């Protein structure tokens, strides 16, 4: 962000919410555009849980952490993500006299016609529209070439970890996928098979969402050379190990984590947790599937109408993302996924630059 520039010279505002992954994706897009931008951190209250169609372009559900930031001249483009940010983005556009363009990442849970561009990925099952750009990977920049040293506390362990290294990136529960004891044992069997086939050892890294019991199961079950690093235990070695790993096993409960693994260019082996869907997930998924099977039917028209109103959205299904990546050859170790990621980044930036020029 170019903080020293006059506000009038800043064509993009980035609305930051409470979700770290969403914020990182928004900032990656803004950085890649190569034009000045400002961040506008938002705070939300209980009203933010209401549908955006009820909140409109109001300020009932949100406030800026820096109230002075919400002053003209208004931006050409607002980048935002998540349902809660929709009223703020629409408020800014209304204040601009309708000139500000709105770019929304993931799914807005609001009428798609409200936005100039919606950037999404398969797990959200957003309907095809002229203003919807659906890619197989979330927007992430390639890893930095700057060397990230291993934490000093892990240096003695390095000598006991024969090469090649398998990095195991472990997530956690993400409805309807659940990391329970059975899933942890299945992951341990996969890691064991990888190390036995390719040799070396495994570094197993937990994340903020990883249940402690699952990490204990992994540590207890693995009988190949390995080292388990639980979240919050000392300095995080993730960046260093991602640079140094020879291959990666990653759980598919996080689109961001899966993309970070693929962008290393190393061979990546995905592991999906078993599904334990609740009734809401079953209902929304069955409705979406029936609508896709019979386009033009009453079921399909009702589903589409409620989606257009923002009153209904398919619950996030990371299985759809996993399948899309498999079909694209992302896991075949050919390096094709790096070309896919580059092409998708370029397409995203081209669409946003066009909106900047139109505003």
C-alpha positions in Angstrom: 0.0 0.0 0.0 1.3 3.5 -0.9 0.5 5.4 2.2 2.3 8.6 1.2 0.1 9.4 -1.8 -2.7 11.8 -1.7 -6.1 10.1 -1.4 -7.1 11.5 -4.7 -4.4 9.4 -6.4 -5.6 6.1 -4.9 -8.0 4.4 -7.3 -8.6 1.2 -5.3 -10.0 0.6 -1.8 -9.6 -2.8 -0.2 -12.2 -3.6 2.4 -10.7 -5.8 5.1 -12.9 -8.0 7.3 -12.4 -10.6 10.0 -11.3 -13.6 7.8 -7.5 -13.8 7.3 -7.8 -15.9 4.1 -10.1 -13.4 2.5 -8.0 -10.5 3.4 -4.8 -12.1 2.1 -6.5 -12.8 -1.3 -7.7 -9.2 -1.6 -4.3 -7.9 -0.8 -2.6 -10.2 -3.2 -4.9 -8.9 -6.0 -4.3 -5.3 -5.0 -0.5 -5.8 -4.9 -0.5 -7.5 -8.3 -2.5 -4.8 -10.0 0.5 -2.5 -9.5 -1.6 0.7 -8.8 -1.9 2.6 -5.5 -4.5 1.3 -3.1 -5.8 1.9 0.4 -7.0 -0.6 3.0 -10.2 0.1 4.9 -10.5 -2.3 7.9 -14.1 -2.9 8.9 -15.8 -3.8 12.1 -19.1 -5.7 12.2 -21.9 -5.9 14.7 -24.7 -8.4 15.2 -26.8 -7.0 12.3 -24.1 -8.2 9.9 -25.7 -11.6 10.2 -28.7 -10.4 8.3 -29.0 -11.0 4.5 -27.5 -8.2 2.4 -30.8 -7.7 0.6 -32.3 -6.5 4.0 -29.3 -4.3 4.9 -29.1 -2.6 1.5 -26.5 0.1 1.2 -26.7 1.1 4.8 -24.2 1.4 7.7 -26.4 -0.5 10.2 -24.1 -3.5 10.3 -20.6 -2.1 10.0 -18.2 0.6 10.8 -14.7 1.6 9.6 -11.8 1.2 12.1 -10.7 4.6 10.6 -13.8 6.7 10.1 -11.7 9.4 8.3 -11.0 6.9 5.6 -14.6 7.0 4.3 -14.3 10.4 2.7 -14.2 11.6 -1.0 -12.7 11.4 -3.5 -14.2 8.0 -3.8 -12.3 5.1 -5.4 -12.7 3.8 -8.9 -12.9 0.2 -7.6 -13.7 -1.4 -4.3 -12.3 -4.9 -3.6 -14.2 -6.9 -1.0 -15.0 -10.4 0.2 -17.6 -12.1 2.3 -21.2 -11.4 2.9 -20.7 -8.9 5.7 -18.7 -6.5 3.5 -21.5 -6.2 0.9 -23.4 -3.3 2.6 -20.1 -1.3 3.0 -19.2 -1.7 -0.6 -22.6 -0.7 -1.8 -22.6 2.3 0.6 -19.3 3.5 -0.9 -20.7 3.1 -4.5 -23.9 5.1 -3.5 -21.7 7.9 -2.1 -19.7 8.0 -5.3 -22.9 8.6 -7.3 -22.7 5.1 -8.7 -19.3 5.6 -10.3 -17.3 3.2 -8.1 -17.1 -0.3 -9.5 -17.6 -3.3 -7.1 -15.4 -6.4 -7.3 -16.3 -9.2 -4.9 -14.3 -12.3 -4.1 -15.8 -15.8 -3.4 -19.6 -15.5 -3.0 -21.5 -12.4 -1.8 -24.8 -14.1 -0.7 -26.5 -11.2 -2.6 -27.8 -10.6 -6.0 -25.0 -11.0 -8.5 -26.3 -8.1 -10.5 -25.2 -5.7 -7.7 -21.5 -6.3 -8.6 -19.4 -5.4 -11.6 -17.3 -8.5 -11.1 -17.5 -11.6 -8.9 -14.3 -13.6 -8.6 -15.0 -17.2 -7.4 -13.8 -20.8 -7.4 -15.7 -24.1 -7.9 -16.5 -24.8 -4.2 -19.0 -22.0 -4.1 -21.0 -23.1 -7.2 -21.8 -19.6 -8.2 -24.0 -19.5 -11.3 -22.5 -18.5 -14.6 -23.0 -14.9 -15.5 -21.3 -12.3 -17.6 -20.0 -10.6 -14.5 -18.8 -13.9 -12.8 -15.2 -15.1 -13.4 -14.8 -18.6 -12.0 -11.3 -20.0 -11.7 -10.0 -23.2 -10.4 -7.6 -21.6 -7.9 -8.0 -18.7 -5.5 -5.8 -15.7 -6.4 -2.4 -16.1 -4.8 1.0 -14.8 -5.9 3.8 -17.2 -6.4 6.1 -18.0 -3.4 8.8 -15.4 -2.7 12.3 -16.5 -3.8 13.7 -14.9 -0.6 15.1 -17.7 1.6 13.1 -18.3 4.8 15.4 -19.8 7.5 14.3 -22.7 9.6 13.7 -21.7 13.2 16.7 -22.2 15.4 14.8 -24.5 17.7 14.4 -27.0 14.9 18.0 -27.1 13.7 18.9 -30.1 15.9 15.9 -32.0 14.5 17.1 -31.5 10.9 20.0 -33.8 11.3 17.6 -36.6 12.3 15.3 -36.1 9.3 16.7 -37.9 6.3 16.0 -36.6 2.8 13.8 -36.4 0.8 11.3 -34.4 3.0 7.6 -34.9 2.8 5.8 -31.8 4.2 2.3 -32.7 5.6 0.0 -29.7 5.8 -2.9 -30.5 8.2 -6.1 -28.4 8.3 -9.2 -29.1 10.3 -13.0 -29.3 10.4 -14.6 -27.5 7.5 -18.3 -28.5 7.1 -19.1 -31.1 6.0 -15.6 -32.4 6.2 -14.4 -33.5 9.7 -10.9 -34.3 11.0 -11.8 -37.0 13.5 -9.7 -39.9 14.8 -10.6 -42.1 11.8 -9.6 -39.3 9.4 -6.3 -38.7 11.2 -5.5 -42.4 11.0 -6.2 -42.4 7.3 -4.0 -39.4 6.8 -1.2 -41.2 8.8 -1.5 -44.2 6.5 -1.2 -42.0 3.4 1.9 -40.2 4.8 3.4 -43.5 5.8 2.9 -44.9 2.3 4.5 -41.8 0.7 7.6 -42.0 2.9 7.9 -45.7 2.4 7.7 -45.3 -1.4 9.9 -42.2 -1.8 12.2 -42.6 1.2 13.2 -39.9 3.6 11.0 -38.5 6.4 7.9 -36.4 7.1 7.4 -33.0 8.7 3.8 -32.8 10.0 2.5 -29.3 10.6 -0.8 -28.4 12.3 -2.8 -25.3 11.7 -5.0 -23.1 13.9 -8.0 -25.3 13.1 -6.3 -28.7 13.7 -7.8 -30.5 16.7 -5.2 -31.4 19.3 -6.5 -35.0 19.4 -5.9 -35.4 15.6 -2.3 -34.3 16.0 -1.8 -36.8 18.9 -3.2 -39.6 16.7 -0.8 -38.6 13.8 2.2 -38.6 16.2 1.2 -41.9 17.7 0.4 -43.7 14.4 3.3 -42.7 12.2 6.2 -45.2 12.4 8.4 -43.7 9.7 10.9 -41.0 10.5 8.8 -37.9 11.2 8.5 -34.8 13.3 5.1 -33.3 14.4 4.9 -29.6 14.9 1.7 -28.5 16.7 0.3 -25.0 16.1 1.6 -22.5 18.6 4.6 -24.5 19.6 7.5 -22.0 19.1 8.3 -20.2 15.9 6.2 -21.4 12.9 8.4 -23.3 10.4 5.8 -23.3 7.6 7.4 -20.9 5.3 10.9 -22.5 5.6 9.6 -26.0 5.2 7.4 -25.1 2.2 10.6 -23.9 0.5 12.6 -27.0 1.4 10.1 -29.8 1.0 10.6 -32.3 -1.8 6.9 -33.3 -1.9 3.7 -32.2 -0.1 0.7 -34.0 1.4 -2.1 -31.5 2.0 -5.6 -31.9 3.4 -8.2 -30.4 1.1 -10.3 -28.6 3.7 -8.8 -25.2 2.9 -8.6 -23.8 -0.7 -5.9 -21.4 0.4 -3.7 -24.1 1.9 -4.2 -26.4 -1.1 -3.2 -23.5 -3.5 -0.1 -22.7 -1.4 1.0 -26.3 -1.8 0.4 -26.4 -5.5 2.2 -23.1 -6.2 5.4 -24.5 -4.8 5.7 -26.6 -8.0 6.5 -29.7 -5.9 4.5 -32.9 -6.3 1.3 -32.6 -4.2 -0.8 -35.4 -2.9 -4.2 -34.3 -1.6 -6.1 -35.9 1.3 -9.8 -35.4 1.7 -11.5 -35.8 5.1 -14.7 -37.9 5.2 -18.0 -36.0 5.0 -20.4 -35.7 7.9 -23.1 -33.4 6.3 -25.9 -31.9 8.3 -29.4 -31.4 7.0 -28.7 -27.9 5.7 -25.8 -29.1 3.6 -27.7 -32.1 2.3 -30.7 -29.9 1.4 -28.7 -27.2 -0.4 -26.5 -29.7 -2.2 -29.5 -31.8 -3.3 -31.3 -28.7 -4.5 -28.3 -27.5 -6.5 -27.7 -31.0 -8.0 -31.4 -31.3 -9.0 -31.3 -27.8 -10.6 -28.1 -28.7 -12.6 -29.6 -32.0 -13.7 -32.8 -30.4 -15.1 -32.1 -26.8 -16.4 -35.3 -24.9 -17.1 -37.4 -27.0 -14.6 -39.3 -25.4 -11.8 -36.7 -26.7 -9.3 -33.9 -25.0 -11.4 -35.8 -21.8 -11.8 -36.6 -21.5 -8.1 -33.0 -22.2 -7.1 -31.8 -19.6 -9.6 -34.3 -17.0 -8.5 -33.4 -17.4 -4.9 -29.7 -17.2 -5.7 -30.2 -14.0 -7.7 -31.9 -12.5 -4.7 -29.1 -13.6 -2.5 -31.4 -15.5 -0.2 -29.9 -18.9 -1.1 -26.4 -20.0 -1.9 -25.0 -23.5 -2.2 -23.1 -24.4 0.9 -19.3 -24.4 0.3 -18.3 -27.8 -1.1 -14.5 -28.2 -1.3 -15.1 -31.5 -3.1 -16.1 -29.5 -6.1 -12.8 -27.6 -6.0 -10.8 -30.9 -5.6 -12.5 -32.5 -8.6 -11.9 -29.4 -10.8 -8.2 -29.4 -9.9 -7.9 -33.2 -10.5 -9.6 -32.8 -14.0 -7.1 -30.0 -14.8 -4.2 -32.2 -14.0 -3.1 -30.2 -10.9 -1.9 -33.3 -9.1 0.0 -35.1 -11.9 3.4 -33.5 -11.0 3.7 -32.1 -14.6 3.9 -28.5 -13.4 0.8 -27.7 -15.5 -0.9 -26.2 -12.4 1.7 -23.3 -12.4 0.6 -22.3 -15.9 -3.0 -22.6 -14.9 -2.4 -20.3 -11.9 -0.5 -17.8 -14.0 -3.2 -17.7 -16.7 -6.0 -17.3 -14.2 -4.1 -14.4 -12.4 -3.6 -12.6 -15.7 -7.3 -13.0 -16.6 -8.4 -11.7 -13.2 -6.1 -8.6 -13.4 -7.2 -7.9 -16.9 -10.9 -7.8 -15.9 -10.2 -5.5 -12.9 -8.0 -3.1 -14.9 -10.7 -2.8 -17.5 -13.1 -1.7 -14.7 -10.6 0.8 -13.4 -10.3 2.3 -16.9 -14.1 2.4 -17.2 -14.8 4.2 -13.9 
